[in-house]
Amino acid sequence: MMARRPGAEEERPWKLAEHARLGKGKVVGVVVLDGWGEAPPDPFNCIHVADTPTLDALKKGAPERWRLIKAHGKAVGLPTDDDMGNSEVGHNALGAGQIYAQGAKLVDLALASGKIYEGEGFKYIQQSFETGTLHLIGLLSDGGVHSRIDQLQLLLKGASEHGAKRIRVHILTDGRDVLDGSSVTFVETLENDLAKLRDKGVDARIASGGGRMYVTMDRYENDWQVVKRGWDAQVLGEAPHKFPNGHEAVKRLRDDPKANDQYLPPFVVVDESGNPVGPIVDGDAVVTFNFRADRMVMLAKALEYEDFDKFDRVRFPKVRYAGMLQYDGELKLPSHYLVAPPEIERTSGEYLAHNGVRIYACSETVKFGHVTFFWNGNRSGCFNPNLEKYEEIPSDTGIAFNEQPRMKAVEVAEKARGAILSGKFDQVRVNIPNGDMVGHTGDLEATIVGCKAADEAVKIILDAIEQVGGIFVVTADHGNAEDMVKRDKSGKPIRDKDGNVQPLTSHTLNPVPIAIGGPGLAPGAGFRKDLPDAGLANVAATLINLHGFEAPRHYEPTLIQVSGASLLNPSSAPPLPFL
């Protein structure tokens, strides 16, 4: 994992050396297939089942130009190899070319060292502890994608030891990154911890809750009503369901045969008089304890922005608010945070902009931020607006992804084709979301349709690259659609009492493919064989090479090598150098 040295950034030049074997001037098309891992073929591998002739041809056609890379765990900066990758850390690694401590790892380090309680963010919220309530809002889960319950437990303990006298937890149930139904166990665990705090004189209770996809955790301003439902429960103390405690709330709401942890309706906990036990009011402190950014940004705006018009907040309490991390570095949102974010600097996009490479990036709304903001090291906007163009295709709204599984894959591909054929760009970069977004629904048939649409989109882009004599790189950010069933320890599908398989809606630990090709790719170019443990962070150096430049020396090594004579000066070519 990358270690930073004071002053090191200033010593590194922005100008990249030209590559001795690879020329400039070829359009490079970059396709990130979201949620597209590699797994053995079986009926629950939707990528295998789907009709995907374009991607099948890449895998079978040129073995030296197709391989697998790691997209989870330590390869993307997460604490252990048991941690699933996600789109945010995946795109960070793809764009950064370096491995940074990410999300959960950053929080783990801060909690383990106790530095979280010494930072500006904690000292800021601590000012409310004497007379106000500390509210903790986030996903109650051990999935490790957005949050972890053990971090919440440590934060509860640490906050109470540092002066918090009244604590209210506003839970969001998962069922997406963990098994559906596990919410009951998580709430039981939390209620036991809060009871122990009460035994020590701390007034600690669950105050409200709801399912993550229906309450609070929307992203990219797709549906502000999701955030409003959470606001009404958390701030106003208003919800359609009222219960005496959080455990009873989740158990009762799950009695509905159609109940799903992801979509539990909002509820509030009330006292004997029917009054909510924990609405957020003036003078309180609020912490959103998710470490992943995308599904906290909208709530952060509602909590922080005085000039806010996305929904009627009714009340805008004057609180001290901090995120677990800063969720948007460009917007400085939130302005206070408990754990400093990784300083992702000198990303491949910034290097290429400094070297005159013209870039077009596009996806639909649900993944637009990944191919721009996260790719660029958690930075909004362009590095050089004169060289870059970012284009967002609006995602479908008000309809589940499995009801419209083709999503906007073809529309994104058509935009990419236009950018490639225009001659205005040197790199055309897209994210095709179907494998991930439809995969998360657990609907196998819909995911198969979505995978077919993704394959059609890739063909459109590769055909355009062929037409202009360019180069393509097709890869993914993490697994999902390749394994859509819950399995027992032996790997066999888990079935319910009626014999139906239980769908898997989470990401996976599987590696992802990467393929290179196109008429502009140097003869003899192929993947190195000495990097068996390569991951997403190795892709950035590879792309820089394909643009005709040597990659920065501090980057993870390139995946490719060229055999044979130099393309630029055959007489001076050294034998088989790595790029």
C-alpha positions as CSV (number, residue, x, y, z in Angstrom):
1,M,0.0,0.0,0.0
2,M,1.3,3.4,-0.9
3,A,3.2,5.3,1.7
4,R,3.5,9.1,1.3
5,R,6.7,11.0,1.9
6,P,6.6,14.8,2.7
7,G,7.5,16.8,-0.4
8,A,7.5,13.8,-2.7
9,E,4.7,15.2,-4.9
10,E,6.6,18.4,-5.6
11,E,9.6,16.5,-6.8
12,R,7.8,14.6,-9.5
13,P,7.4,16.2,-12.9
14,W,4.1,16.2,-14.6
15,K,5.7,15.8,-18.1
16,L,5.7,12.1,-19.1
17,A,8.5,10.7,-21.2
18,E,7.5,9.3,-24.6
19,H,7.5,5.6,-24.9
20,A,10.3,4.0,-26.9
21,R,8.0,1.3,-28.4
22,L,4.5,2.7,-28.4
23,G,3.6,5.7,-30.4
24,K,1.0,8.4,-29.6
25,G,-2.0,9.3,-31.6
26,K,-4.2,6.2,-31.3
27,V,-7.7,6.6,-29.8
28,V,-8.0,4.4,-26.7
29,G,-11.4,3.2,-25.8
30,V,-11.8,2.3,-22.1
31,V,-14.9,0.2,-21.1
32,V,-15.6,-0.6,-17.4
33,L,-18.2,-3.2,-17.0
34,D,-19.7,-2.7,-13.6
35,G,-20.2,-5.8,-11.5
36,W,-18.7,-8.1,-14.1
37,G,-16.5,-10.8,-12.4
38,E,-15.2,-14.2,-13.6
39,A,-16.6,-17.4,-12.1
40,P,-17.1,-21.0,-13.2
41,P,-20.0,-21.5,-15.5
42,D,-23.3,-22.6,-13.9
43,P,-27.0,-21.6,-14.1
44,F,-26.5,-18.8,-11.6
45,N,-23.7,-17.2,-13.5
46,C,-25.7,-14.7,-15.5
47,I,-22.7,-13.6,-17.5
48,H,-22.2,-17.2,-18.6
49,V,-25.9,-17.8,-19.3
50,A,-26.4,-14.5,-21.2
51,D,-25.7,-14.2,-25.0
52,T,-22.5,-12.3,-24.9
53,P,-20.7,-13.0,-28.2
54,T,-18.5,-9.9,-28.2
55,L,-17.0,-10.5,-24.7
56,D,-16.8,-14.3,-25.4
57,A,-14.7,-13.6,-28.4
58,L,-12.3,-11.4,-26.4
59,K,-11.8,-14.2,-23.9
60,K,-11.3,-17.0,-26.4
61,G,-9.7,-15.1,-29.3
62,A,-6.2,-14.0,-28.0
63,P,-5.1,-15.5,-24.7
64,E,-2.1,-13.2,-24.5
65,R,-4.5,-10.2,-24.5
66,W,-7.1,-11.4,-21.9
67,R,-6.4,-12.1,-18.3
68,L,-7.9,-11.7,-14.8
69,I,-7.0,-9.1,-12.2
70,K,-7.9,-8.7,-8.5
71,A,-10.7,-6.2,-7.6
72,H,-11.2,-6.7,-3.9
73,G,-9.4,-6.7,-0.6
74,K,-5.9,-5.5,-0.3
75,A,-5.6,-5.0,-4.1
76,V,-7.9,-2.0,-3.8
77,G,-6.8,-0.8,-0.4
78,L,-9.3,-2.6,1.8
79,P,-8.3,-4.1,5.1
80,T,-8.4,-7.8,4.2
81,D,-8.9,-10.1,1.3
82,D,-12.3,-11.0,2.8
83,D,-13.5,-7.5,2.0
84,M,-15.6,-7.3,-1.2
85,G,-14.6,-4.6,-3.7
86,N,-17.1,-1.9,-4.7
87,S,-17.5,0.6,-7.5
88,E,-16.0,3.5,-5.6
89,V,-12.7,1.9,-4.5
90,G,-12.6,0.1,-7.8
91,H,-12.7,3.2,-9.9
92,N,-10.3,5.0,-7.4
93,A,-7.7,2.2,-8.1
94,L,-8.4,2.1,-11.9
95,G,-7.7,5.8,-12.2
96,A,-5.1,6.3,-9.5
97,G,-2.5,3.7,-10.5
98,Q,-1.7,3.4,-6.8
99,I,-3.1,1.5,-3.8
100,Y,-4.4,3.7,-1.1
101,A,-5.9,2.8,2.3
102,Q,-9.6,3.0,1.6
103,G,-12.8,3.6,3.5
104,A,-13.0,0.9,6.1
105,K,-9.2,0.6,6.5
106,L,-8.9,4.4,7.2
107,V,-11.6,4.2,9.8
108,D,-10.1,1.0,11.3
109,L,-6.8,2.7,11.7
110,A,-8.3,5.9,13.3
111,L,-10.4,3.9,15.7
112,A,-7.6,1.5,16.7
113,S,-5.2,4.3,17.3
114,G,-7.7,6.5,19.1
115,K,-6.8,9.4,16.7
116,I,-10.4,9.7,15.6
117,Y,-11.1,11.3,19.1
118,E,-8.2,13.7,18.7
119,G,-9.2,15.1,15.3
120,E,-11.0,18.4,14.5
121,G,-14.1,16.6,13.5
122,F,-14.7,14.8,16.7
123,K,-13.8,17.8,18.8
124,Y,-16.4,19.8,16.7
125,I,-19.3,17.4,17.5
126,Q,-18.0,17.0,21.1
127,Q,-19.1,20.6,21.8
128,S,-22.7,19.4,21.7
129,F,-22.3,16.5,24.2
130,E,-22.9,18.5,27.4
131,T,-26.4,19.7,26.6
132,G,-27.3,17.9,23.3
133,T,-27.8,14.5,21.8
134,L,-25.3,12.6,19.6
135,H,-27.2,11.1,16.6
136,L,-25.5,8.3,14.6
137,I,-27.1,7.6,11.2
138,G,-25.9,4.8,8.9
139,L,-26.2,1.3,7.5
140,L,-26.4,-1.4,10.2
141,S,-24.4,-4.2,8.6
142,D,-21.2,-6.1,8.5
143,G,-21.0,-6.1,4.7
144,G,-18.0,-3.8,4.7
145,V,-19.2,-2.0,1.6
146,H,-20.8,1.1,3.1
147,S,-20.3,0.5,6.9
148,R,-19.4,-2.1,9.5
149,I,-21.3,-2.7,12.7
150,D,-18.0,-3.2,14.7
151,Q,-17.0,0.3,13.8
152,L,-20.3,1.6,15.1
153,Q,-19.8,-0.3,18.3
154,L,-16.3,1.2,18.8
155,L,-17.7,4.7,18.0
156,L,-20.5,4.3,20.5
157,K,-18.0,3.1,23.2
158,G,-15.5,5.9,22.4
159,A,-18.1,8.7,22.2
160,S,-19.5,7.7,25.6
161,E,-16.0,7.7,27.1
162,H,-15.4,11.1,25.6
163,G,-18.5,12.8,27.1
164,A,-21.6,11.8,25.1
165,K,-24.4,11.5,27.6
166,R,-27.4,11.0,25.3
167,I,-27.0,8.9,22.1
168,R,-29.6,8.1,19.4
169,V,-28.9,5.7,16.6
170,H,-30.9,5.9,13.4
171,I,-30.5,2.6,11.6
172,L,-30.7,1.7,7.9
173,T,-31.2,-2.0,7.3
174,D,-29.1,-3.7,4.6
175,G,-30.1,-7.0,2.8
176,R,-28.0,-6.0,-0.2
177,D,-24.4,-6.4,0.8
178,V,-25.4,-9.1,3.4
179,L,-28.1,-11.7,3.5
180,D,-31.7,-10.5,3.5
181,G,-33.2,-11.0,7.0
182,S,-29.9,-10.5,8.8
183,S,-31.2,-7.1,10.0
184,V,-32.9,-8.8,13.0
185,T,-29.6,-10.2,14.3
186,F,-27.8,-6.8,13.8
187,V,-30.5,-5.0,15.7
188,E,-30.3,-7.5,18.5
189,T,-26.6,-6.9,18.8
190,L,-27.0,-3.1,18.8
191,E,-29.8,-3.2,21.3
192,N,-27.6,-5.2,23.7
193,D,-24.7,-2.7,23.3
194,L,-27.0,0.2,24.0
195,A,-28.4,-1.6,27.1
196,K,-24.9,-1.9,28.4
197,L,-24.3,1.9,27.9
198,R,-27.6,2.6,29.7
199,D,-26.3,0.5,32.6
200,K,-23.3,2.9,32.7
201,G,-25.6,6.0,32.8
202,V,-25.6,6.9,29.1
203,D,-29.1,7.4,27.7
204,A,-28.6,5.4,24.5
205,R,-31.4,4.1,22.2
206,I,-32.4,3.4,18.7
207,A,-34.5,6.3,17.5
208,S,-35.6,5.4,13.9
209,G,-34.9,3.2,11.0
210,G,-35.8,1.9,7.6
211,G,-34.5,0.0,4.6
212,R,-31.5,1.4,2.8
213,M,-33.0,1.5,-0.7
214,Y,-36.2,3.2,0.5
215,V,-34.9,5.4,3.3
216,T,-32.0,7.9,3.2
217,M,-29.5,6.1,1.0
218,D,-30.2,7.3,-2.5
219,R,-27.3,8.6,-4.6
220,Y,-26.6,10.9,-7.5
221,E,-29.8,12.8,-6.8
222,N,-31.8,10.0,-8.4
223,D,-34.8,10.2,-6.0
224,W,-34.9,12.8,-3.2
225,Q,-38.0,11.2,-1.8
226,V,-35.8,8.5,-0.4
227,V,-33.8,11.0,1.6
228,K,-37.0,12.8,2.6
229,R,-38.4,9.6,4.2
230,G,-35.3,9.4,6.3
231,W,-35.4,13.1,7.2
232,D,-39.0,12.9,8.3
233,A,-38.1,10.0,10.7
234,Q,-34.7,11.2,11.8
235,V,-35.3,14.9,12.2
236,L,-39.0,15.3,12.5
237,G,-39.7,12.1,14.3
238,E,-42.5,11.3,11.9
239,A,-43.0,7.9,10.2
240,P,-45.9,5.6,9.2
241,H,-44.8,3.0,11.7
242,K,-44.2,3.5,15.4
243,F,-42.7,0.9,17.8
244,P,-41.4,0.8,21.5
245,N,-37.9,-0.3,20.4
246,G,-35.8,-1.0,17.3
247,H,-35.8,-4.8,17.7
248,E,-39.6,-5.0,17.7
249,A,-39.8,-2.6,14.8
250,V,-37.6,-4.7,12.5
251,K,-39.2,-8.0,13.6
252,R,-42.7,-6.7,13.1
253,L,-42.0,-5.1,9.7
254,R,-40.4,-8.3,8.5
255,D,-43.6,-10.2,9.3
256,D,-44.9,-9.0,6.0
257,P,-44.4,-11.8,3.5
258,K,-43.1,-9.3,0.9
259,A,-40.7,-7.7,3.4
260,N,-37.1,-7.2,2.4
261,D,-34.4,-5.5,4.5
262,Q,-33.4,-3.2,1.6
263,Y,-37.0,-1.8,1.4
264,L,-38.3,-1.8,5.0
265,P,-40.6,1.3,5.4
266,P,-39.5,4.1,7.8
267,F,-40.3,3.8,11.5
268,V,-39.7,5.7,14.6
269,V,-39.3,4.5,18.2
270,V,-41.7,6.2,20.6
271,D,-42.0,6.4,24.4
272,E,-45.0,5.4,26.6
273,S,-46.8,8.6,25.6
274,G,-46.3,8.0,21.9
275,N,-43.7,10.6,21.5
276,P,-40.6,10.0,19.3
277,V,-37.6,9.3,21.5
278,G,-35.0,10.9,19.3
279,P,-35.8,13.6,16.7
280,I,-32.8,15.8,15.8
281,V,-33.1,19.3,17.2
282,D,-31.1,22.5,17.6
283,G,-27.9,22.0,19.5
284,D,-27.5,18.3,18.8
285,A,-24.6,16.6,17.1
286,V,-25.0,14.3,14.0
287,V,-22.6,11.8,12.6
288,T,-23.3,9.7,9.4
289,F,-21.1,6.7,10.1
290,N,-21.0,5.1,6.6
291,F,-17.5,5.3,5.3
292,R,-18.5,5.0,1.6
293,A,-19.4,8.3,0.1
294,D,-22.0,7.9,-2.7
295,R,-25.1,7.1,-0.6
296,M,-24.4,9.7,2.1
297,V,-23.8,12.8,-0.1
298,M,-27.5,13.6,-0.5
299,L,-28.2,13.5,3.2
300,A,-25.1,15.5,3.9
301,K,-26.4,18.2,1.6
302,A,-29.8,18.2,3.5
303,L,-28.0,18.4,6.9
304,E,-25.4,21.1,5.8
305,Y,-26.8,23.4,3.1
306,E,-28.9,26.3,4.4
307,D,-30.0,27.0,0.9
308,F,-31.7,23.7,0.1
309,D,-34.7,23.2,-2.2
310,K,-34.8,19.4,-3.0
311,F,-37.7,18.8,-0.6
312,D,-39.4,20.6,2.3
313,R,-37.3,20.0,5.4
314,V,-40.0,21.6,7.6
315,R,-37.3,22.2,10.2
316,F,-33.6,22.8,9.6
317,P,-32.1,22.2,13.0
318,K,-28.8,24.0,13.9
319,V,-26.6,21.0,14.5
320,R,-22.9,20.1,14.5
321,Y,-22.7,17.6,11.7
322,A,-19.7,15.4,10.7
323,G,-19.4,12.5,8.3
324,M,-17.3,9.5,9.1
325,L,-15.2,10.7,6.1
326,Q,-15.5,13.6,3.8
327,Y,-17.8,12.4,1.1
328,D,-17.0,14.9,-1.7
329,G,-13.6,16.5,-1.6
330,E,-14.4,19.0,-4.3
331,L,-17.6,20.2,-2.7
332,K,-15.9,20.0,0.7
333,L,-18.9,18.0,1.9
334,P,-19.4,17.6,4.7
335,S,-17.2,20.4,6.0
336,H,-16.4,18.4,9.2
337,Y,-15.5,14.7,9.2
338,L,-14.1,12.3,11.8
339,V,-11.5,10.6,9.6
340,A,-9.4,12.4,6.9
341,P,-9.8,10.9,3.4
342,P,-7.0,9.4,1.4
343,E,-5.1,12.0,-0.4
344,I,-5.3,10.6,-3.9
345,E,-3.1,12.7,-6.0
346,R,-1.5,12.5,-9.4
347,T,-4.1,10.3,-10.9
348,S,-3.7,9.0,-14.5
349,G,-6.4,11.5,-15.6
350,E,-4.4,14.4,-14.2
351,Y,-1.2,13.2,-15.8
352,L,-2.8,12.7,-19.2
353,A,-4.4,16.2,-19.0
354,H,-0.9,17.7,-18.3
355,N,0.4,15.9,-21.4
356,G,-2.3,17.1,-23.8
357,V,-4.4,13.9,-23.9
358,R,-8.0,14.8,-24.8
359,I,-10.5,12.7,-22.7
360,Y,-14.2,12.0,-23.0
361,A,-16.0,10.2,-20.1
362,C,-19.6,9.0,-20.1
363,S,-22.1,6.9,-18.2
364,E,-25.6,7.0,-17.1
365,T,-26.5,8.8,-13.8
366,V,-26.1,5.8,-11.5
367,K,-22.5,5.3,-12.5
368,F,-21.5,8.7,-14.0
369,G,-19.7,9.7,-10.8
370,H,-17.6,6.5,-10.9
371,V,-16.1,7.1,-14.4
372,T,-15.4,10.8,-13.4
373,F,-15.3,11.7,-9.7
374,F,-14.0,8.4,-8.3
375,W,-11.7,7.8,-11.4
376,N,-10.1,11.2,-10.7
377,G,-9.3,10.5,-7.1
378,N,-12.5,11.8,-5.4
379,R,-12.4,15.0,-7.3
380,S,-15.3,16.7,-9.0
381,G,-15.0,18.4,-12.4
382,C,-12.3,18.3,-15.1
383,F,-8.6,18.7,-14.7
384,N,-8.6,20.7,-17.9
385,P,-12.0,21.7,-19.4
386,N,-10.3,22.6,-22.7
387,L,-9.2,18.9,-23.1
388,E,-12.0,17.0,-21.3
389,K,-15.7,16.5,-21.7
390,Y,-17.8,14.5,-19.3
391,E,-21.4,13.5,-20.4
392,E,-24.1,12.1,-18.2
393,I,-27.0,10.0,-19.7
394,P,-30.1,10.3,-17.3
395,S,-30.9,6.9,-15.7
396,D,-34.5,5.7,-15.6
397,T,-36.3,6.9,-12.5
398,G,-39.3,5.6,-10.7
399,I,-38.7,2.1,-12.0
400,A,-36.7,-0.8,-10.6
401,F,-33.6,-1.8,-12.6
402,N,-34.9,-5.4,-13.1
403,E,-38.0,-3.9,-14.8
404,Q,-35.8,-2.1,-17.3
405,P,-32.6,-4.2,-17.3
406,R,-31.2,-2.9,-20.5
407,M,-30.8,0.4,-18.7
408,K,-29.0,3.0,-20.9
409,A,-26.2,0.7,-22.0
410,V,-26.7,1.2,-25.7
411,E,-27.3,5.0,-25.3
412,V,-23.9,5.3,-23.4
413,A,-22.2,3.2,-26.1
414,E,-23.7,5.4,-28.9
415,K,-22.3,8.5,-27.2
416,A,-18.9,6.8,-26.9
417,R,-19.1,5.8,-30.6
418,G,-19.8,9.4,-31.5
419,A,-16.9,10.6,-29.4
420,I,-14.5,8.1,-31.0
421,L,-15.5,8.9,-34.5
422,S,-15.4,12.6,-33.9
423,G,-11.6,12.7,-33.9
424,K,-11.8,15.2,-30.9
425,F,-10.7,12.8,-28.2
426,D,-7.7,10.6,-27.5
427,Q,-9.3,8.6,-24.7
428,V,-13.0,7.7,-24.6
429,R,-14.0,6.2,-21.2
430,V,-17.3,4.7,-20.2
431,N,-19.0,2.7,-17.5
432,I,-21.7,0.1,-18.4
433,P,-23.7,-0.4,-15.2
434,N,-26.0,-3.3,-16.0
435,G,-24.1,-6.2,-14.3
436,D,-24.1,-4.4,-11.0
437,M,-27.3,-2.4,-10.9
438,V,-29.5,-5.2,-12.2
439,G,-27.5,-7.8,-10.4
440,H,-28.3,-6.1,-7.1
441,T,-32.0,-6.8,-7.6
442,G,-31.3,-10.6,-7.4
443,D,-33.5,-11.1,-10.5
444,L,-31.6,-13.7,-12.6
445,E,-33.6,-13.4,-15.7
446,A,-33.4,-9.6,-15.7
447,T,-29.6,-9.7,-15.0
448,I,-29.2,-12.0,-18.0
449,V,-31.0,-9.5,-20.2
450,G,-28.8,-6.7,-18.7
451,C,-25.6,-8.7,-19.5
452,K,-26.7,-9.1,-23.1
453,A,-27.3,-5.4,-23.4
454,A,-23.9,-4.7,-21.9
455,D,-22.3,-7.0,-24.5
456,E,-24.2,-5.1,-27.3
457,A,-22.8,-1.9,-25.9
458,V,-19.3,-3.2,-26.0
459,K,-19.7,-4.2,-29.6
460,I,-20.8,-0.7,-30.6
461,I,-17.7,0.8,-29.0
462,L,-15.2,-1.8,-30.3
463,D,-16.7,-1.4,-33.8
464,A,-16.0,2.3,-33.6
465,I,-12.4,1.6,-32.4
466,E,-11.9,-0.7,-35.3
467,Q,-13.1,2.0,-37.7
468,V,-10.6,4.6,-36.5
469,G,-7.7,2.2,-36.1
470,G,-7.7,2.6,-32.3
471,I,-7.0,0.5,-29.2
472,F,-9.5,-0.8,-26.7
473,V,-9.3,-1.8,-23.0
474,V,-12.3,-3.7,-21.6
475,T,-12.3,-4.4,-17.9
476,A,-14.5,-4.3,-14.8
477,D,-14.5,-2.8,-11.3
478,H,-15.7,-5.8,-9.1
479,G,-17.8,-8.9,-9.4
480,N,-21.6,-9.3,-9.1
481,A,-23.5,-10.7,-12.0
482,E,-21.3,-13.8,-12.3
483,D,-22.7,-15.3,-9.1
484,M,-26.3,-14.7,-8.3
485,V,-27.1,-17.3,-5.7
486,K,-26.4,-17.7,-2.0
487,R,-24.2,-20.8,-1.4
488,D,-23.4,-23.0,1.5
489,K,-19.8,-23.7,2.6
490,S,-19.5,-26.4,0.0
491,G,-20.5,-24.0,-2.7
492,K,-23.9,-25.5,-3.3
493,P,-26.9,-23.1,-3.8
494,I,-29.0,-22.5,-0.7
495,R,-32.7,-23.3,-1.2
496,D,-35.7,-22.4,0.9
497,K,-38.3,-24.9,2.2
498,D,-40.0,-24.8,-1.1
499,G,-36.9,-25.7,-3.0
500,N,-36.3,-22.2,-4.5
501,V,-32.8,-20.9,-4.6
502,Q,-32.0,-17.8,-2.5
503,P,-30.7,-15.0,-4.8
504,L,-27.4,-13.3,-3.9
505,T,-27.6,-9.5,-4.3
506,S,-24.2,-8.5,-3.1
507,H,-20.8,-8.0,-4.8
508,T,-18.4,-10.9,-4.9
509,L,-14.7,-11.6,-4.2
510,N,-14.1,-12.9,-7.7
511,P,-11.4,-11.4,-10.0
512,V,-12.4,-9.4,-13.0
513,P,-11.3,-9.7,-16.7
514,I,-9.2,-7.2,-18.6
515,A,-8.8,-7.4,-22.4
516,I,-6.8,-5.3,-24.8
517,G,-6.9,-5.2,-28.6
518,G,-7.8,-3.1,-31.6
519,P,-6.0,-2.4,-34.9
520,G,-3.9,0.3,-33.2
521,L,-2.4,-2.0,-30.6
522,A,1.3,-2.7,-31.3
523,P,2.1,-6.0,-32.9
524,G,3.6,-8.2,-30.2
525,A,1.8,-6.4,-27.4
526,G,0.3,-8.7,-24.8
527,F,0.0,-9.2,-21.0
528,R,3.0,-9.9,-18.9
529,K,3.2,-13.2,-17.1
530,D,5.2,-12.1,-14.1
531,L,2.3,-10.3,-12.3
532,P,0.0,-13.0,-11.1
533,D,-1.4,-10.9,-8.3
534,A,-2.0,-7.8,-10.3
535,G,-5.1,-5.7,-9.6
536,L,-7.1,-2.8,-10.7
537,A,-4.4,-0.3,-9.8
538,N,-2.2,-1.8,-12.5
539,V,-4.6,-0.6,-15.2
540,A,-3.6,3.1,-15.0
541,A,0.0,2.5,-16.1
542,T,-1.2,0.2,-18.8
543,L,-3.5,3.0,-20.2
544,I,-0.7,5.6,-20.0
545,N,1.5,3.3,-22.0
546,L,-1.2,2.8,-24.6
547,H,-1.3,6.5,-25.1
548,G,2.4,6.4,-25.9
549,F,3.9,7.5,-22.6
550,E,6.1,5.9,-19.9
551,A,4.0,5.6,-16.7
552,P,5.1,7.4,-13.5
553,R,7.6,5.3,-11.6
554,H,5.6,5.4,-8.4
555,Y,2.6,3.7,-10.2
556,E,1.8,0.0,-9.9
557,P,3.5,-1.7,-12.8
558,T,1.9,-1.9,-16.2
559,L,0.2,-5.1,-17.3
560,I,1.7,-5.2,-20.8
561,Q,4.9,-5.9,-22.6
562,V,5.8,-5.7,-26.3
563,S,7.9,-8.4,-28.1
564,G,9.8,-7.8,-31.3
565,A,11.4,-4.7,-32.8
566,S,10.6,-1.2,-31.7
567,L,7.8,0.5,-33.5
568,L,9.6,3.9,-33.5
569,N,13.2,2.9,-34.0
570,P,13.6,-0.7,-35.0
571,S,17.4,-0.6,-34.9
572,S,17.6,0.5,-31.3
573,A,15.0,-1.8,-29.8
574,P,16.1,-3.6,-26.6
575,P,14.8,-7.2,-26.2
576,L,11.4,-7.6,-24.6
577,P,11.2,-4.7,-22.2
578,F,8.3,-4.2,-19.9
579,L,6.4,-1.1,-20.4
